[in-house]
Amino acid sequence: MQEAQPLNDLLTRRWSPREYDPKPIEPAILHSLFDAAHSAFSCFNEQPWHFIVATKEQPEHYARILDALVPQNQAWAKDAWLLGFSTGKKAFAHNGNPNRYNLHDAGAALFAMAIQATEHNLYLHGMGGYDPNKARALGVPDEYEVGAAFAVGHLKAGAVMPPRKRNPLAAQFLQPGWTTSPLVSQ
């Protein structure tokens, strides 16, 4: 059995906290997060994602995004500097066919944003807990579907990353026939 290679530091430091300090994020750093999302891979290079975002400097827009979250998420997300939603275009631009990868690609862009946030000692927390009707009412056109909500901000002083719990690799990487792949050590 071969020894596992260490993960990139950004991957090991990435965390989805629920404790934020409302301290501002510099516009240039926010731009780098958006640029990271912009660089993500996508099927046919469609880049089907759009993000609806607002910072605390835009209180009316921020409040509308916050209101679309379920109360459990509102309780902690209200302290993040930036709130947003990912969306994915339902059809390919080049041929009009359904794009069943749109939210996969939007998720890849959001993950790229999360890794870039980690590079700047910021934290991105993705959320599925939101009201779909309120999210759509943020102006999402019918040809897009809403993916995930997210919060970005500085970690609150004293917050500590809990021990990371992950399912075993052997349970997640399988070979055809839905059996454990020999490529994954137990």
N, C-alpha and C positions, 0 to 999 in steps of 0.2 A: 504494500500500500504506500503510495507516495504521500509525502508531507504537503499539506495545503499551503498555498502561497498567501501572504498577507493581503488584505484588502486595501485599497486606496484609502488614505486617511479621511478624505471627504465623505466616503461611504460609511466609515465607522463612526464619524462624528455627527452625521445626519440624524436628526431626531425630530419628532413631531410633538412638541410640548404643548401644554395648555396653560402656561404661565408666561405672560408677556409683559414687558415694560413698554409703556406707550411712547417711548423716546422716538423721535423722528429718524427716518432713514434718508440719507443724502440722495438727492435726485440722480446723481451719477451712478450711485450703487444700485438704485432701483432700475435704472436703464440697463445696467449690466445683467440683472436678473432677467429682464425682458429680452435682452439680446441672447441670453442663454436659451430661453424657450424658443426663440426664433431659429436657433441653430439645430433644433431636434430633427431626427429623422421622421419621415412620413411616407406612406404608400404613394407611389408615383410622384413624390415630392410635392404633393398637393398642399401641405401645410394647412389642413382644414380647420385649425384652431383659431379662435378669437377669445380674448380674455376681457371680461368686464371687471375693472379695477377702480378702487378709490382709496385714498389715504385720509387720515384724520384732518388733513388740511382742506379736504372737500367734505365738510360735515353732512351736507344734504345727501350726497351720493353714498357716502360711507354709511349713513343711517339706513338707507334703502337696502344696501347689501346686507348689513347686519340684521335688519328686520326679516330678511328672507331665510335666515338660519333658524333652526329649531331653538327653543329657549335654552336647552342644555349647552349648545354651542355658543349662543349669544353671551352666556354668563362669563366665559373666559375669552372669547374672540374679540370682545369689545376693547380689549387692551392692546391688540395687535395694531401696528401702524398702518398696514395695508390689508384690505379684504378684497376678495375677488371670486369670480366664477370662471371656470373653463367651459368652452362650448366647442362643438365640432360640426362642421358642415355635413349634412346628410348625404349629399350626392357629389360625385366627382365633377370638377369643373371641365375637364377635358372631354367627357363623353356623356355626362348627365346620369350615369348609372349610380345605383346606391353605393355609398362608401361605408361598408360595414366596419371599417377600421378607424373611423373618424374619432371616436372617443379613446381608442388605443393610442392614436397619434397625439391627441390632446393631452393624454396622460404622460406620454413620453416628454412632451414639451414642459409639462408641469414638473416632472422629475428633474429635467435639466435645470429648471428654475430653482428647485430645491437644493440641488448640488451647488449651484452658483451662490445661493443664499448662505450655505454652509461655509463656502470660501470666505465670505465676509462676516463670519460669526453671527449670522442671522439664522432664523429658523422658520421653515414653512410647514404648516400643518394642513393637510388635505382633509376635507370633510364630505361625508355623504348625507349628513343630517341637515336638510334644508327643505323648505316648502317648494315643490316644483312649480306651482302656479305663481308664487311670489318671485321666484328666480326668473321665470319666463317674462314676467311683467317688468323686468329690468330693461326690456327693449330687445330681447333675443328674437330675431326673425324666425318665422316658421321653418325655414330651410336649415335651421341649426337645432341641435339638441344640447341641452345643458348637461355638462359632465359632473364636475365636482366643485364644491366651494373650497376656498383656501384662505389662510391667514398667514401673514409674514410679519416678523418683527424681531425685536431684541428680546433675549431671554431675561426674565425677571430675576433680580438678584436673589441668590439663595436656592434657585431651582436646580435640581439635580437630576441628571439623566438616570432613569431606573435601569436595572440590568436588562439587557436586550433579550427578548424571548423570540425565538424563531422556530418554525417547524423544521424537522430534519431534512437535509437536502435530498436524501434518498426517498422521501415521501413526496417530493416536488418535481424531481427530474426522473422521468420514466422513459422507457423505450416502447415501441409499438407493442400492443398487447396489454398496456397499462401495468407493466411490471417494472420493478426497480432496474434502473440502468446501471450497467457495470462501470459507466464513466464516473459515477458518484460513489465516493467511499462512504461507508456507513458511519 
